[in-house]
Amino acid sequence: MTDLSIETTRFREWAGAGIVPREGQWECDYSQWPAWHRAVLAWVEGRHPRGWSDAEVGHVLYAIARDNDAQYLVREIRRLRPGTLRFLARASLAHGEIDARWQLAVELGHLSGDEEAQALLFALASDQDEYVRRRATRSLAGLGVRAAEELAWAAWHRPDEYQEWARMSALECLRELQSPRFEALLAEGLRDERPFLRQFAERLQNAR
């Protein structure tokens, strides 16, 4: 067994040994994160992803998903191997967990001028999960991609249980893109009965 598979198996065994209920950032209680970090990054640096097995891809995506509080692994992979980051993002569209996909969306937003990264972000912006869509849209707006304006506009008008948070993110995207639609939606936010959205809109207004 490789160090990657050994350390991933150790975490899985720990996670299955009585972490009940799993609330909040339960993964933070694991004491062997440094060893798992080293194993994942050594694997990423030492092998081209085209040679990875499906199981090995799964190990790396699983590690990224569990590292969702620190987000250390995904940042280091982007810094060390941006091509591998893109590979993992493609793989995550097929079988990655939500907690891997949104982190990958955030890091793809640091690959300025990368057409493949933008294409992956558009795919993630159509994800079934609202938080993944939100982070992908924010990354596109951060890259200055004008099409993010339409995605933010759609998020504002999409009714779901996370609409308050989606609207806050949409306002931030439109502000960053200097969209002519920003003022109208900001005015709506200032009138909204939901306190977090209204307070967020007030902060944006006061920051100008």
Contacts in CASP RR format, 6 or more apart in sequence:
PFRMAT RR
TARGET T0000
AUTHOR 0000-0000-0000
METHOD contacts of the structure
MODEL  1
MTDLSIETTRFREWAGAGIVPREGQWECDYSQWPAWHRAVLAWVEGRHPR
GWSDAEVGHVLYAIARDNDAQYLVREIRRLRPGTLRFLARASLAHGEIDA
RWQLAVELGHLSGDEEAQALLFALASDQDEYVRRRATRSLAGLGVRAAEE
LAWAAWHRPDEYQEWARMSALECLRELQSPRFEALLAEGLRDERPFLRQF
AERLQNAR
1 9 0 8 1.000
2 39 0 8 1.000
2 43 0 8 1.000
2 56 0 8 1.000
3 38 0 8 1.000
3 39 0 8 1.000
3 42 0 8 1.000
3 43 0 8 1.000
4 39 0 8 1.000
4 40 0 8 1.000
4 42 0 8 1.000
4 43 0 8 1.000
4 56 0 8 1.000
4 59 0 8 1.000
4 60 0 8 1.000
5 55 0 8 1.000
5 56 0 8 1.000
5 59 0 8 1.000
6 39 0 8 1.000
7 32 0 8 1.000
7 35 0 8 1.000
7 36 0 8 1.000
7 39 0 8 1.000
7 40 0 8 1.000
8 36 0 8 1.000
8 39 0 8 1.000
8 59 0 8 1.000
8 62 0 8 1.000
8 63 0 8 1.000
10 32 0 8 1.000
10 35 0 8 1.000
10 36 0 8 1.000
11 30 0 8 1.000
11 32 0 8 1.000
11 36 0 8 1.000
11 63 0 8 1.000
11 66 0 8 1.000
14 30 0 8 1.000
14 32 0 8 1.000
15 27 0 8 1.000
15 30 0 8 1.000
15 66 0 8 1.000
19 26 0 8 1.000
19 29 0 8 1.000
25 68 0 8 1.000
25 69 0 8 1.000
27 66 0 8 1.000
27 67 0 8 1.000
27 68 0 8 1.000
27 69 0 8 1.000
28 69 0 8 1.000
30 36 0 8 1.000
30 66 0 8 1.000
33 67 0 8 1.000
33 70 0 8 1.000
36 63 0 8 1.000
37 67 0 8 1.000
37 72 0 8 1.000
37 73 0 8 1.000
37 76 0 8 1.000
40 59 0 8 1.000
40 60 0 8 1.000
40 63 0 8 1.000
40 73 0 8 1.000
41 73 0 8 1.000
41 76 0 8 1.000
41 77 0 8 1.000
41 80 0 8 1.000
43 56 0 8 1.000
43 59 0 8 1.000
43 60 0 8 1.000
44 60 0 8 1.000
44 77 0 8 1.000
44 80 0 8 1.000
44 81 0 8 1.000
44 84 0 8 1.000
45 80 0 8 1.000
45 81 0 8 1.000
49 57 0 8 1.000
49 83 0 8 1.000
49 84 0 8 1.000
49 87 0 8 1.000
49 88 0 8 1.000
50 87 0 8 1.000
52 60 0 8 1.000
57 88 0 8 1.000
57 91 0 8 1.000
58 91 0 8 1.000
58 95 0 8 1.000
58 96 0 8 1.000
60 88 0 8 1.000
61 88 0 8 1.000
61 91 0 8 1.000
61 92 0 8 1.000
61 95 0 8 1.000
61 96 0 8 1.000
61 97 0 8 1.000
61 100 0 8 1.000
62 97 0 8 1.000
62 100 0 8 1.000
63 73 0 8 1.000
64 73 0 8 1.000
64 74 0 8 1.000
64 77 0 8 1.000
64 88 0 8 1.000
64 99 0 8 1.000
64 100 0 8 1.000
64 103 0 8 1.000
64 104 0 8 1.000
65 96 0 8 1.000
65 97 0 8 1.000
65 98 0 8 1.000
65 99 0 8 1.000
65 100 0 8 1.000
65 103 0 8 1.000
66 99 0 8 1.000
67 73 0 8 1.000
67 74 0 8 1.000
67 103 0 8 1.000
68 99 0 8 1.000
68 103 0 8 1.000
71 103 0 8 1.000
71 106 0 8 1.000
74 85 0 8 1.000
74 100 0 8 1.000
74 103 0 8 1.000
74 104 0 8 1.000
74 106 0 8 1.000
74 107 0 8 1.000
75 107 0 8 1.000
77 84 0 8 1.000
77 85 0 8 1.000
77 88 0 8 1.000
77 107 0 8 1.000
78 85 0 8 1.000
78 107 0 8 1.000
78 110 0 8 1.000
78 111 0 8 1.000
82 111 0 8 1.000
82 114 0 8 1.000
85 104 0 8 1.000
85 107 0 8 1.000
85 108 0 8 1.000
85 111 0 8 1.000
86 108 0 8 1.000
86 111 0 8 1.000
86 114 0 8 1.000
86 116 0 8 1.000
86 117 0 8 1.000
86 120 0 8 1.000
88 100 0 8 1.000
88 104 0 8 1.000
89 101 0 8 1.000
89 104 0 8 1.000
89 105 0 8 1.000
89 108 0 8 1.000
89 117 0 8 1.000
89 120 0 8 1.000
89 124 0 8 1.000
90 120 0 8 1.000
92 100 0 8 1.000
92 101 0 8 1.000
92 104 0 8 1.000
93 101 0 8 1.000
93 120 0 8 1.000
93 123 0 8 1.000
93 124 0 8 1.000
98 129 0 8 1.000
98 131 0 8 1.000
98 132 0 8 1.000
101 124 0 8 1.000
101 127 0 8 1.000
101 129 0 8 1.000
101 132 0 8 1.000
102 129 0 8 1.000
102 131 0 8 1.000
102 132 0 8 1.000
102 135 0 8 1.000
102 136 0 8 1.000
104 120 0 8 1.000
104 124 0 8 1.000
105 121 0 8 1.000
105 124 0 8 1.000
105 132 0 8 1.000
105 135 0 8 1.000
105 136 0 8 1.000
105 139 0 8 1.000
106 135 0 8 1.000
106 138 0 8 1.000
106 139 0 8 1.000
108 114 0 8 1.000
108 117 0 8 1.000
108 120 0 8 1.000
108 121 0 8 1.000
108 124 0 8 1.000
108 136 0 8 1.000
108 139 0 8 1.000
109 117 0 8 1.000
109 121 0 8 1.000
109 139 0 8 1.000
109 140 0 8 1.000
109 142 0 8 1.000
109 143 0 8 1.000
111 117 0 8 1.000
112 143 0 8 1.000
113 143 0 8 1.000
118 140 0 8 1.000
118 143 0 8 1.000
118 145 0 8 1.000
121 136 0 8 1.000
121 139 0 8 1.000
121 140 0 8 1.000
121 143 0 8 1.000
121 145 0 8 1.000
122 136 0 8 1.000
122 140 0 8 1.000
122 147 0 8 1.000
124 132 0 8 1.000
124 133 0 8 1.000
124 135 0 8 1.000
124 136 0 8 1.000
125 133 0 8 1.000
125 136 0 8 1.000
125 137 0 8 1.000
125 140 0 8 1.000
125 148 0 8 1.000
125 151 0 8 1.000
126 133 0 8 1.000
127 133 0 8 1.000
127 136 0 8 1.000
130 160 0 8 1.000
130 162 0 8 1.000
130 165 0 8 1.000
130 166 0 8 1.000
131 162 0 8 1.000
133 151 0 8 1.000
133 155 0 8 1.000
134 155 0 8 1.000
134 165 0 8 1.000
134 166 0 8 1.000
134 169 0 8 1.000
137 148 0 8 1.000
137 151 0 8 1.000
137 152 0 8 1.000
137 155 0 8 1.000
137 169 0 8 1.000
137 170 0 8 1.000
137 173 0 8 1.000
138 169 0 8 1.000
138 172 0 8 1.000
138 173 0 8 1.000
140 147 0 8 1.000
140 148 0 8 1.000
140 151 0 8 1.000
140 173 0 8 1.000
141 148 0 8 1.000
141 149 0 8 1.000
141 152 0 8 1.000
141 172 0 8 1.000
141 173 0 8 1.000
141 174 0 8 1.000
141 176 0 8 1.000
141 177 0 8 1.000
142 148 0 8 1.000
142 173 0 8 1.000
142 176 0 8 1.000
144 176 0 8 1.000
144 177 0 8 1.000
146 177 0 8 1.000
148 173 0 8 1.000
148 177 0 8 1.000
149 173 0 8 1.000
149 174 0 8 1.000
149 177 0 8 1.000
149 179 0 8 1.000
149 181 0 8 1.000
151 173 0 8 1.000
152 169 0 8 1.000
152 170 0 8 1.000
152 173 0 8 1.000
152 174 0 8 1.000
152 177 0 8 1.000
152 179 0 8 1.000
153 170 0 8 1.000
153 174 0 8 1.000
153 181 0 8 1.000
155 166 0 8 1.000
155 167 0 8 1.000
155 169 0 8 1.000
155 170 0 8 1.000
156 166 0 8 1.000
156 167 0 8 1.000
156 170 0 8 1.000
156 171 0 8 1.000
156 185 0 8 1.000
158 166 0 8 1.000
160 166 0 8 1.000
164 194 0 8 1.000
164 196 0 8 1.000
164 197 0 8 1.000
165 196 0 8 1.000
167 185 0 8 1.000
167 189 0 8 1.000
167 192 0 8 1.000
167 197 0 8 1.000
168 196 0 8 1.000
168 197 0 8 1.000
168 200 0 8 1.000
170 185 0 8 1.000
171 182 0 8 1.000
171 185 0 8 1.000
171 186 0 8 1.000
171 189 0 8 1.000
171 200 0 8 1.000
171 201 0 8 1.000
171 204 0 8 1.000
172 204 0 8 1.000
173 179 0 8 1.000
174 181 0 8 1.000
174 182 0 8 1.000
174 185 0 8 1.000
175 182 0 8 1.000
175 186 0 8 1.000
175 204 0 8 1.000
186 201 0 8 1.000
186 204 0 8 1.000
186 205 0 8 1.000
189 197 0 8 1.000
189 198 0 8 1.000
189 201 0 8 1.000
190 198 0 8 1.000
190 201 0 8 1.000
190 202 0 8 1.000
190 205 0 8 1.000
191 198 0 8 1.000
192 198 0 8 1.000
192 201 0 8 1.000
END
